């Protein structure tokens, strides 16, 4: 028994994205980047700055 999807079924399952779908993808990408910045990048930069100040004061 084969567990691979035949190429004919794979092509039929993926409809082409229209112009409206493309805009949603960009909004999703920008939203993801904003969340990444707010939750990961910014707090890490703040911790690094605090650590640099702490080591500078020693």
N, C-alpha and C positions, 0 to 999 in steps of 0.2 A: 504494500500500500504506500502510495506516495503522499507526502505531506506538503509538497510544493504546490503553489497556486499556478495554474496554467496561465500563460501570458494573455490568452483570450479573455479570461475572467478578470484579470487584473486591469486590462484596458477598459473593460465595460464598467467597472466599478468606480472609476475616477472621472467625473464630469469636468469639462474645461471650466476654468474660472473666468467669469465675465469681468467687465470693467468695475462693477460695483464691489465684487469680492476682493479685488486688488486693494481698494481703499481700506477695507476692514483689516486686511493683513498688515498694512502700514500702521494703522491705529493700534492694533494689538502689539506690534513690535515696539512702538514708542512707549506704550503703557508698560510693557515689560521692562524696558530700559529705565524708566522713571522709578519703578518699584525696586529694581536692582540697585539704583543709585541711593535711594532713601534707606533701604534696609541693610545694605552690605557696604557699599563704597564709603558713604559719609560717616557712619559710625567707626569704621576701621581707620579712616583718616584722622578722626577725632582722637581715637586711642593712641595712634602713632604720635600725634602732636603732644598729647599729655605725657607720653613716655619720654619724648625728646626733651620736654621742659623739665621733667623730673631728673633725668640724667644730667642735664645742664646745670641744675641747682646743686648737684652733689659736689 
